[in-house]
Amino acid sequence: MITMSNTLPNRYIVVCIAKQTLDIIDNKKVVNSYRVSTAKNGAGERMGSECTPRGWHKIRARIGKEQPLNSVFVGRRATGEIYSAELSQKYPDRDWILTRILWLGGLEAGFNRYGLVDSAWRYIYIHGCPDHLMQGKPESHGCIRIRNADVLDLFNKVKAGDLVLIHLKFPNY
């Protein structure tokens, strides 16, 4: 499934769906690790599936740099709201995207890029969510959810163009 090259880059991010983790790998060593929540529908690339797409991606955009912790985003734009229990009750069906967004674009033509499998046009992100929703199990609508303090930390350690591998199970780094 890895089609970018025969060798792994020195620095990249790995999201392991089986372990519900996101690791920053540098020279084959985990330098940072975070708990995440991927899609409750499992892994899959098809538009409308609400699955987390697998394979190689890149961070195509970093969104929300100047926004405060728990800031609310709709359509990749800050609404000016700060997430709270009251706001949650007012909008009970909202899929909360908070604090920062790392918008992913697939790199594998026909697998997670172009047509009905394009991760960018599926709007697949790594994003903050209400911390109480982070239960250590898959519960998202396709994106990779992460605690707000963690997405802030991650956001400050990555740049647009950084590589991300989303995998069911990943062997030794």
C-alpha positions as CSV (number, residue, x, y, z in Angstrom):
1,M,0.0,0.0,0.0
2,I,2.9,2.4,0.6
3,T,3.6,3.7,-2.9
4,M,5.6,6.9,-2.3
5,S,9.0,5.1,-2.3
6,N,10.7,2.1,-1.0
7,T,12.2,3.9,2.0
8,L,10.5,5.9,4.7
9,P,11.2,9.6,5.1
10,N,13.3,10.6,8.2
11,R,10.4,12.6,9.7
12,Y,6.7,11.9,9.4
13,I,3.5,11.3,11.4
14,V,1.8,7.9,11.8
15,V,-1.8,7.5,12.8
16,C,-2.4,4.0,13.9
17,I,-6.1,3.1,13.7
18,A,-5.8,-0.1,15.7
19,K,-4.0,1.7,18.6
20,Q,-5.8,5.0,18.3
21,T,-2.5,6.9,18.4
22,L,-0.7,9.6,16.5
23,D,3.1,9.5,16.6
24,I,5.7,11.9,15.3
25,I,8.5,9.7,14.0
26,D,12.0,11.2,13.6
27,N,14.9,9.0,12.5
28,K,12.9,5.8,13.2
29,K,12.1,7.0,16.8
30,V,8.8,8.1,18.3
31,V,9.5,11.7,19.5
32,N,5.9,12.5,20.4
33,S,2.8,10.4,20.9
34,Y,-0.9,11.4,21.3
35,R,-4.1,9.6,21.8
36,V,-6.6,10.1,19.0
37,S,-10.1,9.0,17.9
38,T,-10.6,7.9,14.3
39,A,-13.8,7.0,12.5
40,K,-16.5,4.9,14.2
41,N,-17.1,3.4,10.7
42,G,-13.5,2.1,10.5
43,A,-11.0,2.6,7.7
44,G,-12.0,3.4,4.2
45,E,-11.4,5.9,1.5
46,R,-14.8,6.4,-0.3
47,M,-16.5,9.7,-0.3
48,G,-19.6,9.7,2.1
49,S,-18.4,6.6,4.0
50,E,-17.5,8.5,7.2
51,C,-14.4,6.3,7.4
52,T,-10.9,7.3,8.1
53,P,-8.8,7.1,4.9
54,R,-5.6,5.1,4.9
55,G,-2.3,5.6,3.2
56,W,0.2,8.4,2.7
57,H,-1.1,12.0,3.1
58,K,0.5,15.4,3.5
59,I,-0.6,18.3,5.6
60,R,-2.0,20.6,3.0
61,A,-3.0,23.4,5.3
62,R,-2.6,24.5,8.9
63,I,-5.7,26.4,10.1
64,G,-6.3,28.4,13.2
65,K,-2.9,29.6,14.2
66,E,-4.1,32.7,16.1
67,Q,-7.3,31.2,17.6
68,P,-7.7,30.5,21.3
69,L,-8.0,27.1,22.8
70,N,-11.4,25.5,22.3
71,S,-12.3,28.0,19.5
72,V,-15.0,26.6,17.2
73,F,-14.6,26.1,13.4
74,V,-17.3,25.5,10.8
75,G,-16.2,25.1,7.2
76,R,-12.6,25.7,8.2
77,R,-13.4,29.1,9.5
78,A,-13.4,30.3,13.2
79,T,-17.0,31.2,14.2
80,G,-15.8,33.4,17.1
81,E,-17.4,30.9,19.6
82,I,-15.5,29.1,22.4
83,Y,-16.8,25.6,23.1
84,S,-18.7,25.2,26.3
85,A,-21.3,22.9,27.8
86,E,-23.9,25.5,27.1
87,L,-22.9,25.8,23.4
88,S,-22.9,22.0,23.1
89,Q,-26.5,22.0,24.4
90,K,-27.5,24.7,22.0
91,Y,-26.1,22.7,19.0
92,P,-26.4,19.1,20.1
93,D,-25.9,17.6,16.5
94,R,-22.8,19.6,15.6
95,D,-19.6,17.7,14.8
96,W,-17.3,19.9,16.9
97,I,-14.1,21.0,15.3
98,L,-12.0,22.9,17.8
99,T,-8.7,24.8,18.4
100,R,-6.7,23.9,15.3
101,I,-7.2,22.0,12.0
102,L,-4.5,20.1,10.0
103,W,-6.2,19.5,6.6
104,L,-4.9,16.4,5.0
105,G,-4.5,15.7,1.3
106,G,-4.0,12.1,0.0
107,L,-0.8,11.3,-2.0
108,E,-1.8,8.0,-3.6
109,A,-3.6,8.4,-6.9
110,G,-6.8,6.2,-7.1
111,F,-6.4,5.2,-3.4
112,N,-6.8,8.4,-1.4
113,R,-6.4,11.1,-4.1
114,Y,-8.7,12.1,-7.0
115,G,-12.2,11.1,-7.7
116,L,-14.5,9.5,-5.1
117,V,-11.5,8.7,-2.8
118,D,-9.9,12.2,-2.5
119,S,-9.1,12.8,1.2
120,A,-8.8,16.6,0.7
121,W,-12.2,16.9,-0.9
122,R,-13.6,14.6,1.8
123,Y,-12.3,17.3,4.2
124,I,-10.3,14.9,6.3
125,Y,-8.6,16.7,9.2
126,I,-6.6,16.2,12.3
127,H,-8.5,18.5,14.7
128,G,-9.4,19.2,18.3
129,C,-12.7,18.1,19.7
130,P,-14.4,18.4,23.1
131,D,-12.0,16.6,25.5
132,H,-14.8,14.6,27.0
133,L,-15.4,12.9,23.6
134,M,-11.9,11.4,23.7
135,Q,-12.7,8.0,25.0
136,G,-9.8,6.1,23.4
137,K,-12.0,4.5,20.8
138,P,-13.1,5.3,17.2
139,E,-16.0,7.8,17.3
140,S,-15.4,10.4,14.6
141,H,-17.1,10.9,11.2
142,G,-13.8,10.2,9.3
143,C,-11.4,12.8,10.7
144,I,-8.8,12.2,13.3
145,R,-9.9,13.8,16.6
146,I,-7.4,14.8,19.3
147,R,-7.6,16.6,22.6
148,N,-7.3,20.4,22.3
149,A,-4.1,20.8,24.2
150,D,-2.6,18.0,22.1
151,V,-3.7,19.5,18.8
152,L,-2.2,22.8,19.9
153,D,1.1,21.1,20.7
154,L,1.1,19.0,17.5
155,F,0.2,22.1,15.4
156,N,3.3,23.9,16.8
157,K,5.5,21.0,15.8
158,V,4.4,20.4,12.2
159,K,4.3,22.4,9.0
160,A,2.3,22.3,5.7
161,G,3.8,19.6,3.5
162,D,4.7,17.2,6.4
163,L,3.9,13.6,5.6
164,V,1.2,11.6,7.4
165,L,0.8,7.8,7.2
166,I,-2.6,6.6,8.3
167,H,-2.5,2.8,8.8
168,L,-4.5,0.1,10.4
169,K,-1.5,-1.5,12.0
170,F,2.0,-0.2,11.7
171,P,5.1,-2.4,12.4
172,N,8.2,-1.2,14.1
173,Y,9.3,2.3,13.2
